[in-house]
Amino acid sequence: MEHVFDVAIIGGGINGCGSAADAAIRGLSVVLIEQDDLASKTSSQSSKLIHGGLRYLENYDFSLVRSALNERQTLLKLAPHLVHPLPIVLPYKKEMRPLWILRMGLFIYDHLSQANTLPHSKIVRRETSAPYFAPLDNHLNKGFLFYDGATDDARLTIANALQAKEHGAAIWPRTKLIDADVVDGIWQLTLQPQKAPVFTIKSKTIINAAGPWVTNISQLLKIPLQQAMALVKGSHLVVPQLYEGEHAYMLQHHDKRIVFVIPYHGFTMIGTTDVAFSGNMDDIHIEEHEITYLCELINHYFNKKIQKKDIINTWSGIRPLLSSPNKTPSALSRDYAYQYSNARAPAVIVYGGKITTYRQLALNAVNQLRAVFPSLPLSKTDNTPLPGAIWGEMNYKQYQRYARQKYDWMDSLTLDHYLNNYGTRTEAILASCKNVSHLGICFANHFYQVEIDYLLQEEWASNLDDILWRRTKMGLTIDAEGMLALTNYLNGKAPIQTYSFGAPYKEITV
């Protein structure tokens, strides 16, 4: 009998991978289809924050902020290797928001979620908190310290894909949906892989989680959209380290926007902008006026000045936001919505969302499938740790101590690299390693062949960008010699594209 999936998920960003994990854990047979690499677009182009969104309080979006703060706490528990508390300094400028408004906003932010366990905000001053003010211009002498969460957005997406795979989902990156028909109430999806012949699969339902491409996919599915979308570009810079310390800064701009300055793999990340986007989706890049905007703000606040020539890396992502007339891009809601349609065959369309609330979005999207699967269990993702969070009976902190003893032959920075990126899945990478020679070719500091092999075999990586920029951030530090060696290695190790139904099923012949 030809296999029919319960749900086909279109889109391999955080919302698609989160939905795949949620559905697979509940027992549905799942296939996830992504035309490029997992997290290759919006879900690797964010500000890398798990946060409630302090500035959304100004728009009275209390429900979104409360939900995001609750999710921040949940993710700190579910993925402690990927989501970390981040202290943030908000310098006070008298010509910006009044002190009493900042104080009140932070008080609400501290107390809006009963689940919050991060330290509450407090006023800080130059004379008593010198390290926070040392990098800042001398006219800044007062501010606030509050806490949010930081993450690696692409790795969080990959972790959800791994969780889905562990529960039987088939994960197919580099596979484009090119046609969708319905026969006897079942979706017939025609797929074009990058390195294999066209083939067709069947699915009882679809979740369209294509993010900025949600409209394109809905047109392909012939499902009219009920929610208008606005595309907004956010761009970021990476520059040499502006200051010492693991804290971030939240800077106010005269246009009422805020910009984050965040420690980033030994460098400093700056972002983001908010620019309405209507251009070519295959050509998304930072523009000159965005560079000027970010550099001028940094130079207004910091002692170290930056200019275009200092930029090491940039990225620009398109955020699909819920459209609202007469609102500026920065004022548009970061909330999400969904639409269930049975016009042709059962389908759920996901609109909007932010990385912090991806789990709730996924939960609600999968809940819509109860119209087809009335016995669908409740979601379990709120208490199912993501891969890398536990190992056997050990939690992540216990595993860290264990790993430092077990791998005492390894230098601490290399081990930290594994722990911070893979958590307890470090065991899978180092399973056959007893000394440094077993790590294989060294392509850069702390970057060895054994990790490359793991990424190729377990995390769907196939090229330089997959490895250097999404699954690791080694693109920031690898030199030309290491790049050439890695390129040559990949040319001899490129994985063959295969298509399987996941753990419980046999491989498809294509």
MIMI-832968 format. One record per residue (C-alpha): residue number from 1; x, y, z. Coordinates in nm, 3 decimals, m for minus. Example, Ala and Ser with C-alpha at 12.3 -4.5 7.8 and 13.67 -1.06 7.14 Angstrom:
2
  pos     east    north       up
    1    1.230   m0.450    0.780
    2    1.367   m0.106    0.714
This chain:
510
  pos     east    north       up
    1    0.000    0.000    0.000
    2    0.129    0.347   m0.089
    3    0.217    0.549    0.217
    4    0.006    0.854    0.305
    5    0.152    1.101    0.554
    6   m0.075    1.247    0.818
    7    0.073    1.594    0.770
    8    0.312    1.756    0.526
    9    0.475    2.072    0.660
   10    0.600    2.326    0.408
   11    0.886    2.539    0.539
   12    1.203    2.446    0.729
   13    1.231    2.754    0.950
   14    1.165    2.764    1.322
   15    0.785    2.750    1.282
   16    0.796    2.457    1.039
   17    1.049    2.258    1.240
   18    0.864    2.337    1.563
   19    0.538    2.217    1.406
   20    0.708    1.900    1.281
   21    0.838    1.824    1.631
   22    0.501    1.891    1.795
   23    0.308    1.678    1.544
   24    0.558    1.390    1.551
   25    0.564    1.379    1.931
   26    0.186    1.351    1.926
   27    0.212    1.042    1.703
   28    0.132    1.181    1.359
   29    0.336    1.068    1.059
   30    0.513    1.382    0.941
   31    0.714    1.500    0.645
   32    0.882    1.840    0.645
   33    0.969    1.995    0.308
   34    1.211    2.286    0.268
   35    1.333    2.416   m0.068
   36    1.672    2.525    0.072
   37    1.863    2.441    0.389
   38    1.688    2.431    0.724
   39    1.687    2.780    0.883
   40    1.845    2.920    0.568
   41    1.634    3.236    0.559
   42    1.451    3.428    0.836
   43    1.526    3.173    1.108
   44    1.900    3.233    1.086
   45    1.876    3.610    1.032
   46    1.730    3.726    1.364
   47    1.879    3.921    1.657
   48    1.936    3.586    1.834
   49    1.713    3.686    2.126
   50    1.452    3.494    2.325
   51    1.268    3.788    2.474
   52    0.930    3.920    2.570
   53    0.975    4.233    2.364
   54    0.999    4.518    2.612
   55    0.917    4.778    2.348
   56    0.590    4.603    2.256
   57    0.449    4.730    2.586
   58    0.438    5.075    2.425
   59    0.187    4.932    2.176
   60   m0.017    4.786    2.466
   61    0.052    4.437    2.332
   62    0.043    4.289    2.683
   63   m0.087    3.950    2.571
   64    0.202    3.896    2.329
   65    0.460    4.009    2.585
   66    0.316    3.782    2.857
   67    0.310    3.483    2.620
   68    0.667    3.554    2.507
   69    0.791    3.589    2.866
   70    0.629    3.257    2.954
   71    0.793    3.096    2.652
   72    1.128    3.248    2.745
   73    1.112    3.061    3.074
   74    1.000    2.739    2.904
   75    1.287    2.749    2.655
   76    1.542    2.820    2.927
   77    1.426    2.488    3.073
   78    1.388    2.288    2.750
   79    1.711    2.400    2.579
   80    1.961    2.520    2.841
   81    2.251    2.461    2.598
   82    2.097    2.693    2.339
   83    1.902    2.951    2.541
   84    2.090    3.153    2.804
   85    2.003    3.445    3.035
   86    2.138    3.770    2.891
   87    2.193    4.083    3.106
   88    2.102    4.396    2.908
   89    2.193    4.756    2.990
   90    1.950    5.028    2.882
   91    2.133    5.363    2.899
   92    1.913    5.655    2.997
   93    1.902    5.965    2.778
   94    1.684    6.247    2.905
   95    1.580    6.353    2.553
   96    1.439    6.004    2.490
   97    1.174    5.823    2.695
   98    1.125    5.972    3.045
   99    1.285    5.787    3.336
  100    0.949    5.712    3.498
  101    0.817    5.548    3.180
  102    1.124    5.325    3.155
  103    1.097    5.234    3.523
  104    0.725    5.152    3.491
  105    0.777    4.953    3.170
  106    1.051    4.744    3.326
  107    0.843    4.685    3.641
  108    0.563    4.548    3.423
  109    0.815    4.345    3.224
  110    0.951    4.191    3.545
  111    0.608    4.096    3.679
  112    0.388    4.026    3.375
  113    0.478    3.657    3.377
  114    0.443    3.459    3.699
  115    0.681    3.201    3.552
  116    0.972    3.447    3.532
  117    1.277    3.341    3.734
  118    1.530    3.584    3.587
  119    1.656    3.869    3.808
  120    1.438    4.180    3.820
  121    1.553    4.506    3.665
  122    1.736    4.774    3.860
  123    1.883    5.119    3.811
  124    2.259    5.126    3.751
  125    2.492    5.425    3.768
  126    2.841    5.492    3.639
  127    2.989    5.547    3.986
  128    2.870    5.210    4.119
  129    2.856    4.996    3.800
  130    3.161    5.117    3.610
  131    3.205    4.812    3.380
  132    2.864    4.874    3.223
  133    2.945    5.239    3.149
  134    3.315    5.220    3.061
  135    3.248    5.160    2.687
  136    2.982    5.435    2.674
  137    3.015    5.804    2.603
  138    3.083    6.014    2.914
  139    2.746    6.188    2.895
  140    2.575    5.857    2.982
  141    2.585    5.806    3.358
  142    2.262    5.627    3.443
  143    2.049    5.347    3.309
  144    1.875    5.020    3.381
  145    1.991    4.660    3.395
  146    1.737    4.394    3.304
  147    1.745    4.036    3.176
  148    1.625    3.851    2.868
  149    1.740    3.542    2.681
  150    1.993    3.486    2.402
  151    2.000    3.195    2.159
  152    2.151    3.062    1.839
  153    1.843    3.084    1.616
  154    1.962    2.841    1.349
  155    2.074    2.581    1.603
  156    1.741    2.610    1.785
  157    1.570    2.539    1.453
  158    1.797    2.239    1.386
  159    1.728    2.108    1.738
  160    1.354    2.105    1.661
  161    1.419    1.921    1.334
  162    1.628    1.665    1.525
  163    1.348    1.624    1.778
  164    1.100    1.567    1.496
  165    1.333    1.310    1.337
  166    1.375    1.129    1.669
  167    0.996    1.084    1.676
  168    0.976    0.944    1.323
  169    0.940    1.253    1.105
  170    1.098    1.268    0.761
  171    1.301    1.588    0.715
  172    1.365    1.682    0.352
  173    1.568    1.999    0.295
  174    1.665    2.112   m0.058
  175    1.330    1.984   m0.184
  176    1.088    2.224   m0.351
  177    0.711    2.189   m0.368
  178    0.627    2.253   m0.734
  179    0.265    2.135   m0.760
  180   m0.024    2.043   m0.534
  181   m0.336    1.854   m0.637
  182   m0.617    1.686   m0.446
  183   m0.750    1.338   m0.525
  184   m1.028    1.190   m0.313
  185   m0.962    1.444   m0.037
  186   m0.589    1.363   m0.017
  187   m0.312    1.606   m0.109
  188   m0.088    1.491   m0.395
  189    0.235    1.691   m0.363
  190    0.489    1.701   m0.644
  191    0.841    1.763   m0.519
  192    1.159    1.870   m0.698
  193    1.478    1.781   m0.508
  194    1.798    1.964   m0.593
  195    1.985    1.641   m0.663
  196    1.722    1.379   m0.745
  197    1.432    1.325   m0.987
  198    1.086    1.474   m0.933
  199    0.851    1.256   m0.730
  200    0.507    1.274   m0.566
  201    0.389    1.203   m0.214
  202    0.047    1.192   m0.050
  203   m0.064    1.362    0.270
  204   m0.395    1.393    0.453
  205   m0.319    1.747    0.567
  206   m0.078    2.035    0.509
  207    0.070    2.304    0.733
  208    0.194    2.603    0.535
  209    0.472    2.742    0.756
  210    0.669    2.906    0.476
  211    0.717    3.239    0.654
  212    0.777    3.517    0.398
  213    0.679    3.269    0.125
  214    0.342    3.185    0.285
  215    0.155    3.370    0.010
  216    0.346    3.191   m0.268
  217    0.275    2.850   m0.117
  218   m0.092    2.930   m0.057
  219   m0.125    3.031   m0.422
  220    0.031    2.698   m0.520
  221   m0.219    2.520   m0.292
  222   m0.499    2.738   m0.437
  223   m0.611    2.849   m0.091
  224   m0.714    3.217   m0.059
  225   m0.546    3.396    0.233
  226   m0.762    3.554    0.503
  227   m0.482    3.765    0.655
  228   m0.281    4.031    0.473
  229    0.093    4.015    0.532
  230    0.357    4.287    0.549
  231    0.719    4.199    0.475
  232    0.974    4.387    0.685
  233    1.350    4.359    0.644
  234    1.576    4.356    0.948
  235    1.951    4.391    0.901
  236    2.244    4.331    1.136
  237    2.615    4.410    1.147
  238    2.903    4.221    1.307
  239    3.206    4.434    1.401
  240    3.519    4.382    1.613
  241    3.446    4.361    1.984
  242    3.328    4.699    2.116
  243    3.360    4.610    2.485
  244    3.450    4.343    2.737
  245    3.181    4.147    2.915
  246    2.887    3.916    2.845
  247    2.617    4.183    2.878
  248    2.427    4.346    2.591
  249    2.301    4.701    2.539
  250    1.961    4.823    2.427
  251    1.995    5.165    2.263
  252    1.713    5.411    2.204
  253    1.705    5.596    1.873
  254    1.545    5.936    1.808
  255    1.289    5.765    1.583
  256    1.166    5.572    1.891
  257    1.312    5.245    1.764
  258    1.554    5.041    1.971
  259    1.872    4.865    1.859
  260    2.055    4.584    2.040
  261    2.431    4.552    2.080
  262    2.516    4.194    2.175
  263    2.835    3.990    2.238
  264    2.872    3.749    1.946
  265    3.141    3.480    1.927
  266    3.420    3.718    2.024
  267    3.276    4.001    1.814
  268    2.987    4.245    1.857
  269    2.651    4.213    1.681
  270    2.439    4.524    1.615
  271    2.073    4.527    1.503
  272    1.816    4.546    1.389
  273    1.663    4.780    1.133
  274    1.295    4.783    1.030
  275    1.249    4.851    0.659
  276    0.936    4.776    0.455
  277    1.032    4.525    0.186
  278    0.878    4.469   m0.156
  279    1.180    4.360   m0.359
  280    1.320    4.037   m0.496
  281    1.305    3.764   m0.231
  282    1.614    3.604   m0.384
  283    1.818    3.922   m0.330
  284    1.794    4.023    0.034
  285    2.085    4.230    0.160
  286    2.169    4.523    0.383
  287    2.146    4.864    0.215
  288    2.372    5.164    0.256
  289    2.117    5.362    0.456
  290    2.082    5.075    0.705
  291    2.458    5.065    0.756
  292    2.460    5.440    0.813
  293    2.165    5.414    1.053
  294    2.332    5.150    1.272
  295    2.683    5.300    1.263
  296    2.562    5.649    1.355
  297    2.367    5.516    1.653
  298    2.668    5.320    1.782
  299    2.893    5.624    1.740
  300    2.649    5.834    1.938
  301    2.656    5.597    2.236
  302    2.999    5.429    2.237
  303    3.352    5.556    2.283
  304    3.478    5.326    2.009
  305    3.362    5.455    1.673
  306    3.279    5.232    1.379
  307    3.245    5.283    1.007
  308    3.163    5.071    0.707
  309    3.519    4.936    0.669
  310    3.500    4.782    1.018
  311    3.212    4.553    0.927
  312    3.308    4.183    0.937
  313    2.973    4.033    0.844
  314    2.612    4.134    0.781
  315    2.282    3.955    0.745
  316    1.934    4.064    0.647
  317    1.616    3.869    0.708
  318    1.257    3.921    0.602
  319    1.000    3.911    0.881
  320    0.645    3.822    0.771
  321    0.426    4.038    0.996
  322    0.051    4.074    1.032
  323   m0.039    4.373    0.817
  324   m0.220    4.668    0.973
  325   m0.315    4.991    0.792
  326   m0.126    5.310    0.880
  327    0.131    5.138    1.102
  328    0.505    5.178    1.056
  329    0.711    4.859    1.017
  330    0.840    4.881    1.376
  331    0.484    4.922    1.511
  332    0.344    4.611    1.341
  333    0.255    4.327    1.576
  334    0.499    4.038    1.616
  335    0.212    3.808    1.709
  336    0.096    3.519    1.494
  337   m0.232    3.394    1.349
  338   m0.344    3.081    1.168
  339   m0.617    2.979    0.927
  340   m0.776    2.636    0.883
  341   m0.911    2.560    0.537
  342   m1.093    2.259    0.399
  343   m1.176    2.421    0.067
  344   m0.973    2.161   m0.126
  345   m0.831    1.932    0.141
  346   m0.739    2.007    0.504
  347   m0.468    2.272    0.540
  348   m0.343    2.516    0.805
  349   m0.183    2.845    0.706
  350    0.050    3.007    0.959
  351    0.093    3.385    0.960
  352    0.361    3.588    1.135
  353    0.522    3.495    1.464
  354    0.858    3.548    1.631
  355    1.124    3.299    1.731
  356    1.044    3.330    2.103
  357    0.686    3.207    2.061
  358    0.751    2.941    1.796
  359    0.654    2.654    2.030
  360    0.313    2.804    2.110
  361    0.259    2.882    1.743
  362    0.341    2.522    1.651
  363    0.116    2.386    1.925
  364   m0.180    2.593    1.801
  365   m0.115    2.509    1.436
  366   m0.110    2.135    1.507
  367   m0.421    2.169    1.725
  368   m0.612    2.277    1.413
  369   m0.561    1.927    1.276
  370   m0.813    1.790    1.529
  371   m1.072    1.855    1.261
  372   m0.909    1.560    1.078
  373   m0.764    1.366    1.373
  374   m1.024    1.397    1.651
  375   m0.822    1.173    1.887
  376   m0.510    1.386    1.853
  377   m0.335    1.396    2.194
  378   m0.247    1.720    2.370
  379    0.088    1.878    2.291
  380    0.380    1.755    2.499
  381    0.644    2.003    2.388
  382    0.621    2.209    2.706
  383    0.793    1.929    2.900
  384    0.990    1.749    2.627
  385    1.351    1.870    2.638
  386    1.509    1.947    2.303
  387    1.796    1.724    2.186
  388    2.112    1.820    2.372
  389    1.936    1.917    2.697
  390    1.966    1.585    2.881
  391    2.176    1.268    2.866
  392    2.046    0.963    3.043
  393    1.960    1.076    3.394
  394    2.182    1.385    3.370
  395    2.055    1.735    3.313
  396    2.270    1.977    3.114
  397    2.463    2.119    3.410
  398    2.541    1.770    3.538
  399    2.649    1.663    3.192
  400    2.884    1.962    3.161
  401    3.069    1.850    3.474
  402    3.077    1.491    3.347
  403    3.207    1.595    3.006
  404    3.487    1.808    3.152
  405    3.611    1.502    3.340
  406    3.560    1.254    3.055
  407    3.728    1.474    2.794
  408    4.003    1.618    3.012
  409    4.246    1.555    2.724
  410    4.071    1.825    2.520
  411    4.139    2.198    2.556
  412    3.855    2.378    2.735
  413    3.769    2.615    2.448
  414    3.713    2.329    2.203
  415    3.498    2.143    2.454
  416    3.303    2.463    2.525
  417    3.239    2.494    2.152
  418    3.083    2.147    2.147
  419    2.882    2.198    2.466
  420    2.745    2.537    2.364
  421    2.642    2.418    2.018
  422    2.535    2.060    2.077
  423    2.482    2.018    2.450
  424    2.471    1.652    2.546
  425    2.484    1.551    2.179
  426    2.855    1.613    2.221
  427    2.853    1.243    2.306
  428    2.749    1.160    1.949
  429    3.029    1.374    1.805
  430    3.303    1.239    2.032
  431    3.181    0.880    2.059
  432    3.499    0.732    1.907
  433    3.748    0.993    2.032
  434    4.001    0.915    2.302
  435    4.260    1.182    2.227
  436    4.316    1.489    2.007
  437    4.440    1.285    1.710
  438    4.098    1.117    1.691
  439    3.936    1.454    1.616
  440    4.082    1.439    1.265
  441    4.172    1.731    1.039
  442    4.184    2.071    1.212
  443    4.026    2.329    0.978
  444    4.041    2.618    1.229
  445    4.079    2.672    1.602
  446    3.840    2.432    1.780
  447    3.701    2.311    1.444
  448    3.779    1.949    1.356
  449    3.683    1.682    1.107
  450    3.481    1.487    1.363
  451    3.235    1.777    1.391
  452    3.207    1.811    1.012
  453    3.126    1.440    0.981
  454    2.858    1.471    1.246
  455    2.696    1.769    1.070
  456    2.694    1.587    0.736
  457    2.557    1.264    0.878
  458    2.311    1.388    1.142
  459    2.214    1.750    1.073
  460    2.143    1.764    0.697
  461    2.446    1.984    0.621
  462    2.590    1.963    0.268
  463    2.788    2.278    0.184
  464    3.009    2.551    0.330
  465    2.727    2.790    0.424
  466    2.533    2.515    0.601
  467    2.837    2.436    0.814
  468    3.017    2.768    0.861
  469    2.723    3.004    0.911
  470    2.418    2.811    1.027
  471    2.526    2.504    1.223
  472    2.840    2.676    1.349
  473    2.964    3.034    1.329
  474    3.313    2.932    1.223
  475    3.276    3.147    0.913
  476    3.372    3.439    1.136
  477    3.718    3.304    1.213
  478    3.824    3.040    0.959
  479    4.111    3.156    0.736
  480    4.161    3.105    0.361
  481    4.376    2.794    0.412
  482    4.116    2.634    0.635
  483    3.838    2.727    0.393
  484    4.020    2.560    0.105
  485    4.087    2.247    0.312
  486    3.721    2.230    0.416
  487    3.603    2.282    0.059
  488    3.823    1.996   m0.063
  489    3.704    1.775    0.221
  490    3.337    1.843    0.142
  491    3.393    1.772   m0.227
  492    3.489    1.420   m0.129
  493    3.225    1.381    0.142
  494    2.909    1.545   m0.003
  495    2.609    1.345    0.121
  496    2.377    1.175   m0.128
  497    2.024    1.317   m0.116
  498    1.787    1.048    0.006
  499    1.418    1.048    0.092
  500    1.271    0.836    0.366
  501    0.950    0.837    0.562
  502    1.138    0.863    0.892
  503    1.232    0.596    1.142
  504    0.919    0.374    1.122
  505    0.916    0.345    0.739
  506    1.137    0.220    0.460
  507    1.318    0.446    0.215
  508    1.134    0.570   m0.092
  509    1.277    0.486   m0.430
  510    1.304    0.803   m0.636
